[in-house]
């Protein structure tokens, strides 16, 4: 194994980033040796001096938002949360009717909050087919026209990812696992636009597929500002007309369950779960970058700082004014297997994910899939899986906290 150095531009600084590199990875395209760094914009405000965020009053709230065994479902898994243009929080997840397993009778369900997560609406069903598996909700909110889009996966009741238990058939032909879209134009009150987009969004060489899961983004800067992007297996799904139509762009193979973010220089970053070969073995999050609006991507690199027990994770752009902050949330361990998804930890980066100097543990003994959104009052709203009943059932916890709580009295390491 060897190391490589990836050069990224953070406002006015050229920083060398050390990653673990797969010796068999396809090299990234060569960089023009001319002084192109001067031509790359920075969309994050520069500044100097520290902050006093750590002196604020820490705030933390926790509740079981989707409780195992309640509201007609055995378990709830695979959460997604977004904050709308009006500041409403929409929380989505899989409602698993009969067990905590990935197959069988599963609905996509949701709840709304109009007071930053203090209280929530009753559970409602977004996508259900009798006996079928509806899942992997991945949501994005359009901050220009207010539309909320959710892209999901579906397969018929007789299918599973693999042919076990024996009464299920493995998904082994194109179209047995499908892609669906629904959207709302009234802040999540109604959803009457269910569409099958399998032909448009499922590559012809795919059998099994999964969207996200979690949250997508809307680009804030650059020539594609306003574009909606939802990560999916092996590709990104995007819309340049506020969710009316969708297209796909391929990424490099070897990962799954990805997150996506726009960096300060306008580049796109994928932060994924390692899913094959050396990527899977290293138990680190995999990073790839596109400098041309997603048309091509760098080779995957393993992040030293972001541990990965082979589990989904979530990213959030908290702000892009000085000091710009990215947040990352996952079970920060390296042991695979559901019972080992522990140490749910939130981290802060001040240099677009190069380093993660701030970390606080939310739950040392439990964890799993997650999603984050920023509330109207500047808190972080998060959904996180929690195992129950000897790891056979799943609840989704809502945790809301602020920056002072993450910092825990320590000054921010910015200059």
N, C-alpha and C positions, 0 to 999 in steps of 0.2 A: 504494500500500500504506500502511496506517496501523497504529498501535499501539493496543492496548487494555490496560486494567489489570484483572486478575482478583483479587478480594479473597478470601484464604483465611485461615482461623484456624489458626494454630499455637499451641500452648498459651500462653495469656495474651498473644499478640502478634497484631496485625493487620498483615499484610504485603501490599504491593502487588507484583504479579507482572506483568512486561511480556512479552507474547507478540506475535508477528506474527499479524495477523488477516487472514483471507480476506475481501475486500470483499463477496463474494457470499454469505457464510455466513449461515445463518438465525440471528437473534439468540437468545441464551439467554433463558429466561423471566425476567421482571423479579423482582428480589429485594425482599421485603417490607421497607419502609423502617423498620419498627419495630426496636427493639434486639434482634433475634433472635440476634445473636452470643453474647449471654450465655446463651442456651438450648442452644447447641451443645456437646456434651460433648468432653472431650479424654481419649483412652484411652492417651496416652503420658505417662510420668512426666516431670515438670518437674525442673529442677535448675540449678545454676550452677557455674562453675569448669571448668577443662579436665580432660582425662584424661591418663593415662600409657600408653595403649595403644601408642604409638610406641616405647616403650622395651623392649617385648617382643621375643622372638627371631623374626625373619622366617622363615617356612616356606613352601616352594614345591615342588610335585611335579608332574611332567608325564609322561604316557605316551600311546601310541597305543592307545586302548581298542577302537576298531573300525577296523582297518587295511585300506585299499584292497587288493583282490586276495586277501584272506585269508578263511577260514571260509566259502567258497562264494559270495562276493559281489564284484562288480567295484568297487563304491563303497558308502559309507555317508554318508547325509545326514540332515538335519532331526532334531536330537537333542532329547531331553527327559530331565530328571533330577529325581527327588524323593527326599526322605528320609522314611522311614516312622515310625510311632509307636514302633517298636522301634529306630530308628536305622539301619536298613538303607538303603543307597543302591540305587535302581533306575534304570538307565540304558537308555533306549529310543532307537531311531532307525529310519530306513528302510534296509533292506538291498536295494540295487539290484543285481540279479543280472547283467545283461548290459552295462550302461553306467552313466554318471553322470547320464543324462537323467531328466527328471521323469516320463516315461511308460514303459510296458512292465512287465516282470515285477518287481514290488517287494513285499517282505515288511516287516512291522513286527517287529523283533527286539529282544532285551533281554539285559542281564547284571545280576547282583546282587553287592553287596559288603557284608559284615557287619563290616568293619574300617575304615570311613571312607575306602574307596577305595584301601587299600594293595594289596589283591588282589581279583580278580574271578572270578566263575563263568564257565564256558564260555558261548558264545552260545546262546540259545534263541529259538525262533520264537513270537511272540505271535499274529500274524494273517497268514495266507497263503491265497490262492486261486490255483490254478494259472493262471499267465499274467497274472493280474490285478494291478492297481495298488492296494496297501494302503499307506497312508501318513498323514502329518500326525499322529503320535502326540502327544497332549496329556494329561498325567497330573496327578492330584491325589491327595494322601494325606489320609485322614480321621484326624485326631489324637484323635478321640473313640472310635471303635470299631475303628480299625486298617485299614479297607478302603482299597484302592488302586484307583482308577478310571482307565481310559485310554479316551478317546474318539478315534476315528480316521475317516479318509475312505477311500472305496473306489470304484473304477470297474472295469468289465469290461476285458478285455485289448484290445478293439478301440477303446477311447476314449482321448482325450487332451484337455488343456485346449483346444487348438486343433488344427485338422486338418492338422498337419504333424508328422512326415513324412506323405506322402500315404496310407500304408497305415492311418492312424488316423483315426477320425471324431471331430469335435469334440463335446464334451459340450454339447448345445444343447436338451435337454429335462429337465424335472424328473424326478429319480429315476435318471438315468444316472450321477450321482455321489451316493454314499450315505453315511450316517452310521452307524457301528458303535460299540458300547460293549463293553468287557470289564473284569472286576474280579477282584481276588484278596482273599480273607479270611485268607490264611496267609502274609502278608508277602512276597508275590510268588513263592512257590514253585510255585503252580499257578494256572492261569487257565482256567476251564471255564464261563464265563458269557457267551459271545459273543452279542450281541443286535443286531439291526438296528433302529435308532431313527430311520430316515429320516422316517417319518410324523410323529413327535413333534418332531423337531429340525431338519428342513429346510423353510424357508419355501416356500410353493407358487409363489412367483415366482422361485425360484432355479433356475439350471442348474448352472454350475460352483460349487463350494463348497470350502472348506478349513477344517479345525479348527485352532485355535491358530496355529502349533505351539508346543510348549514345555511349560510347567507352568501349572496353575491354582492357585487358592488356596482356603483355608477361612477364612471370616470368624471373627475372634477376638472381636469386640466388637459391641455394639449389639443391636437387636431381632432381627436375623437371624443372630446368632452361631451357628456350626456349619454354615452354608450352604456347600456346595461350589460353586465357580464355575470354569468353563472358558471362555476366550475363543474365539470363532469369527468367521468372516467376517460382519460386519454385525450381530452379536448376541453375547450371552452365554448359555451353557448353565448351568443351575443345578439343584441338588438340595437339598431341605430334609429328606430322609429318608435321609441317609448313602449316597446313590448308588443307592438302590433304583429311584426314578423320576426323570426329568429333564424340565425345561421350558426355555423360551427367552424372552429379553427382547431386543427390538431396540435397536440403538444408531444413531447418525447415520451416514449413508453417506459414502464418500469415502476409506476406509482399508482396510487388510487386515493380516493377521499381527499381531494385537494381543496385548498383555500387560495384566494387570489387577492392581490392588493396592488394599488398604483403607488409607485415610489415618487420621491420628491423631484426626480429628474424626468418624470413622465413614463419611465419604464414600467412594465408589468412584472410582478413577481408571483410565481406559484410556489406554495409551501405545502408539500404533500406527504402522505403516509407512504413509506417504502413498501413495495408490494412484490418485488421480484429480485432474486439473486442477491448480489452484494448489497443493494439498497435495503432489502429486507433484513439481512443479517446484521447490519450495523446499528440498528435501533436508534437511528437519528432521523429527524425531519429532512426531507429532500427539497432542495431549492433549485429553481430554474428561472431565468430572467429573459424577457423579450424587450428589445429596444426598438421594435418596429410594429407596435400596436397588436402584437400577438401573431404576426405572420410567421415568425420563426422563433425558436427558443434555444437557449444555451444548454449544454449538457447538465444533467443533474449533479448537484453537489450535496454532500452530507454536512449538515450544520453541527458543529461541535457542541454548541450551547443548548440545542433543543432536542431533548431526549424523546424517544418515540417507542412506546410499547406495542407498536402496530395498532394504533387507534386513531380515529379522526381527531382533529384539533380545530381551533378557531382563531382567526386574526381580526383585529379591529383597528382602523385608522381613527385614533381619538381626536387628533387635531393636526393641521399642517401649518399652523402659526408657531412662532418660536416659544418654547422648544417643541419641535414636532415629536409626536409620540405614536408609536405602534404598540398595541397590546396583543399578547399571545396567551392562549389558555389551552392546557391539556393535562393529562395525567403524566407527570414528569418522572417516569420510571422507564426501565428498559426490559422488564420482564413481560413476555407476551402472555396472553390468556386473560379472559374476563375478570377473574378474581384478583389479578395483579394490577388492574387499572386503579391506581391509588395516587395520593399526593397531587390532587387537582391544584394546579398552581397557575397564577397569573403573573406574567412578566411584562416589563416595559422596556422598549428600545427607543433611544433618542437619535439613532443614526440609520434609520430605515432597515433595521433588522440585522445589522452587522454585529452588534453586541447587545446583550440583554442584562444590564447591570442591576435591575431592580426585580425582585421576585417576592411574592407572598403566597403562602399556602392557604387555600380555601377549605380543603378537606383532606387530611392526611391518610384516611383509611378507606376512601371510596372514590369513585370517579368513572368517567367514560366519555362519551361523545358530548360536545358542547357547542354553544353558539353565543355571540355577544352583539350588543347594540348599544349605542350611546343615547341616553335619555335626554329629554328636553331640558332638564335641570343639570346636565353635565355629569350624571352618574353613569356607571356601567351596568347595564342589565344583562344578566347571563342566565342561560339554561344549561343544566348539567345533569347527566344521568347519575343515578345512584342505585346500587344493587340492594335487594331486600330478600328475605325468606331464603337464606342460605344460597344466595346468588341465583335464584330461580325466577325472581320477579324484579321489575324495574320501575322506579319512580323518577320523574324529572323534577329537579329542584330549581326554583327561581332564586337567584342570589343577586342582590343589587348592592353595589358598593361604590365608593368614590376614590379619587386619587389619594387624598390624605390617608385613607384606610390602607391602600396598597403600600404607600411609603412608610407607614407605621412609625412616624416621627423622624424619619431620616431625610435629610435634604436631598433634592434631586441632583444627580451627578452630571450637571451641565455647566459649561463655562461660556 
